[in-house]
Amino acid sequence: MSQDLHLQTLTQLAVGLGNGTFSSVDITEALLDRIESHNGALNAFITVTAEQALADAQRADAARASGNAGPLNGLPIVHKDIFCTRDVLTTCASRMLENFVSPYDATVVRRMAEAGAVMLGKSNMDEFAMGSSNETSYFGPVMNPWNLECSPGGSSGGSAAAVAARLTPAATGTDTGGSIRQPAALTGTVGLKPTYGRVSRYGMIAFASSLDQAGVITRSTTDAAMLLGVMAGFDERDSTSINQPVPDYVAGLDKSLKGLRVGIVRQHFDAGLDENCGVAVKEALALLEAQGAILTEVDLPNLELSVPTYYVVAPAECSSNLSRFDGVRFGHRAKDAEDLFDLYCRSRGEGFGAEVKRRIMTGTYVLSAGYYDAYYLKAQQVRQLIADDFRKAFADVDVIAGSTAPTPAFKLGAKTDDPITMYLSDIYTIGANLAGLPGISVPCGLVDGLPVGLHLVGAHFGEETLLNCAHQYEQATDWNDACPEGYQ
Amino acid sequence: MSGQWEVVIGLEIHAQLATKSKIFSAASTAYGAEPNTQACLVDLGYPGVLPVLNAEVVRMAAKFGLAVNATVAPRSVFARKNYFYPDLPKGYQISQYELPIVEHGELFIADADGNEKRIGITRAHLEEDAGKSIHEGLDGYSGIDLNRAGTPLLEIVSEPDLSSAREAVAYMRKIHSIVRYLGISDGNMQEGSFRCDANVSVRPVGQDELGTRAEIKNLNSFRYVEKAINFEVERQIELIEDGGQVQQETRLYDSDKDETRSMRSKEEANDYRYFPDPDLLPVEIDAAYIEAVRATLPELPDAKQQRFIDDYGIREDDAAILTTSLLLADYFEAVAGATEGKAQGVANFIIGDLSSALNRDGLDIEQSPVSAKDLALMLDRIKDNTISGKIAKEVFEAMWAGEGTADEIIEARGLKQITDSSAIEAIVDNVIEANPGQVAEYKAGKDKLIGFFVGQVMKETGGKANPGQVNAILKDKLS
C-alpha cells in the first residue's frame, strides 16, 4: 500500500481508485490513522466517524466493483460541524447543541454521499460560525498546523487545518463573511465560496441566512471544481437556491488567461494590509499579467462600509435565526427552571458563548423599534450600494483580485479581547458576501513561514472564470504544494 | 347605551386556508390528529431547515383579494415576527408585514336602518399559525401540540368602519360566506378555522380623533363577537363617564362570565422586531396570473342574492338568507328549478320548515334527509292541489323521518286532498245545518265567520278538503 495517500489530492486519489491501485478502505484507514495521530495537537475535529467511514468505504469499494461508482466514489470528505448529518452529532461547536444528533442530512451532505464520498468526521469551527479565529468554539480553538501557536482563521478553521495538515484532502465549509476564504488563506489551502444561491443551504445551520453559503476547502482548484460540481444546483427545499444549470467546472480550468481582465481595488493595498502580504499578492498579480491577464484598477467606492454594514445585517439575522434554540424541543436545557422565562434565560445563557451572545444582542438592538430604520434599513441600503459597485465594476473586469486577509495567521488569543480588530480580519472578504458573489482564496506565498492567500472575486455565477483564473495561477506556482513542517 | 357615544370597531379575522399541506412544509393540515403527529422538521423549527412557500396559499389569497375588490400586490414580502413562546418553534412567526398580498378591499353590509354600508378592508396577509399549548391533564406540566404550527392563515384586517356589534357580526358573516364561496376556507369556527380579534373604542359623537382602543383576542363565534363587543363598549363608556381612561391593552373574552378581562397592557407588549425573512423570496404575481385566478371566481354572495331577486322574484331578505351559504343557495336553486311551484313558496318552505328541522336536529343543509329533488316533488303536490300547505307539513315531517317520497306518504296515510265538489258540498251542507246561529250571524254581516265554517269543514274532512274549493262553496251556499 502506498505510504503517501494523505499527500494526494482528491483528483489523484480518484485516479488511483479508478486504476485499482488502492481502495477506498485503504484511503480511509490511512486518513483515520493520521487524524488519530495529529488531531490531539490540532483539535480540528469535533467528531470522528471512524466506524461509519470504514463501512461507507467498504460500500464504495463494492459499488465500484459492481460498476456503480459515483463521481466521488470512495473519496474522503470532512464536513464542517454546521452541516446536519443524520445520526451523527451536529454541534455547531456550541454547548447549545453539544448532544444534538440530527435526524436528517443537509443537502450538501446528501449530495456528496450520493456521489459516493466517505465522511471521515465533523470539523471544529467557531461557535455557530461566529468568529474569525476558531477561538469561539465550545470545544476549544483549532491550532494552525503551520504554527501551533497561531489561529487557523475561522470560522471554518477545523476544515482548513485538517486539509492543511493532510488529514483529509477536502472539507466543506461555510462562508458568511469570509469563513472559508480567510482560514484557507491562513492555512495555505484553496477555499471556494460560491455565488449565493449556487449551493443549497438546507441543513446548514443558519447564521445569517442572506449571507451564508456553503463551499469547500481543498488543496487544489481542480478538487474544488470537482466538488462544486457535485454540491451545486437547485434544491426545492431551499427557496433561495437558484435554478440554473451546473456547468462542468473541471472542464473549464485549462483555458488560457489571455485577455482576462483582472480588477485591482486600490484601497485594498493601503495601510491596512500587512506589507509582506502586499508583496506576495503583488507578485501573484504580476504572474497573472505574465500569463496574459490585463490588470486594471477598479473603483468600489462604498466597499469601505462593508464591515460595519455586515456587522448590522449578520447579527440582525442571527438574532432571529438563533431564537429556535430555546431549550424546549432540542439542544441544551437548563436544569430545574423555575418558570418559562427562567428556562429561556438560563438555557440560552448557559448554551451560548460570549461572541454568540454579543451578536444576538447587537442584532436584537438593530431590529428594535426606533432603531430599525437607523441601523438595519440603512445597512440594507448600503448593502445595495456595495452590490451596485460590484455590478458596475464587473462591466469592465472579469475578476477582482487582492489579498484574502490583511495579515497572515495571528497568534491565538491575540485578538480575543478586541472584537473590532477581529472583525477587521474579514475586511477584504465581506464584500463578496454582501453582494452574493463567488470568491476563492488560493495560496500565493509564505511570510515568515506562514501562508498568504490570493483572493479572487467573480461576477454573479462567475465560478467558471474564477476557477479558471485560480487554476492557471496555481499551475504556474507551487504554493499549494507547500506543506507545513511535520505533516508531510 | 347612552346616545352621545359613538362606537368604532375594526376586526382582524383569521381564516385558515383550506390547503392539504402547511404553508411552508409538506406536513398535513388535517384537523384532530394525535398531538405532534402532523409536524415535520420544518414545523418543529429544527436546526438547518428552511421554509418553502406553498403556492396554493398565494392563489387563495389572490382569489380573496379579487372577491373583495382589492388590489392583489404584484410583489409581497414575508417577514419575521420575533417573539419567544413554547408553541412558536422558531422563535418567530413568518407573516407579511409591510408588503401584504392584498390591500384596499371593500364589502357592503346593511346598517341599522337597512341601508347599504361600505366597510373598507385595509389588507389581507398570509401567515403561519402557531402551535397549541395544553395546560390540562398533564400533571402540572404544560404540553405543546405543534400539529397546528405552520397552518396557513389569511389575516383579514378591516378599516375601523364598523359602528356596532351588530355591524361587526354582519361584516364577519359576510367574510365568512365569501371565504366559503371561494372554497379557500372551511370557516369551521369550532375548530378555530375562522376567528377574529376585535379592536373596540368609543368617542363622544362629533369628536374626530379616535378613542383609545382595546383589542379583544380570539373570538371564535358570531355570538361571542357580539357579546364581547357589547360588553366592552359598555365597559369603556362607563369607565369614561366615571372619569376614568381607557387603557390601550389586549383583553380576553370570558364567555362563561360574559365579560372581557385585561390580558396585557401596551407597556408589556412585545417589540416584534419585524424584518423581511431572508429565507423566502418576495412573492411576485403578474397580470396573467391575476386574470387566471379571476377566471376561477365563482358567483359571490351579493351577486347571487341579486340574481335570486331578479330571476326568481323572491323577497330581498329571503334572498339574503338563502345566499349566506353556497350549499343552501344551491339547494334552493335545485328545488326551485325542479318544482312547478312558485319560487317564493320554495324559499318560504326552506327558510321555514326545512331550516327549523335542520336546526332542531343540528344538521347542515348538505346533511338534510330530504333531498332537493324530493322536496320539489312534494311542493308539486301542493301546486297541483293534491295536498294543502297544512298537510304538506305533515308530509314533510314523514319524509324527514324517512318514510318515503311525498307521493308514497300521501298514499299510505290517505292524505290526498278532497277536490270532489259534490263531496265537499255534502259536508258544507251538514255544517250549515248544524250551525244555524252562526249562519244567521254571518248573514247579518259578520263576514269573519267564514273562517269558522271553513274550520268546521276541515275538521270534518281531517284537513284534506281543498281550502279554496271549501271557501268558494261556502260563500255560494251562504249567500
Interface residues (C-beta under 8 A of the other chain):
Chain A: F83 C84 T90 C92 L97 F100 S102 P103 Y104 A106 R201 Y202 G203 M204 I205 A206 A208 S209 S210 E236 R237 D238 S239 T240 A316 E317 S319 S320 L322 S323 R324 F325 D326 V328 R329 F330 G331 L340 Y344 T364 L367 S368 A369 Y372 Y376
Chain B: L41 L44 G45 Y46 P47 G48 V49 L50 P51 V52 L53 R80 N82 F84 P86 P89 K90 G91 Y92 I144 D271 R273 Y274 F275 P278 D279 L280 L281
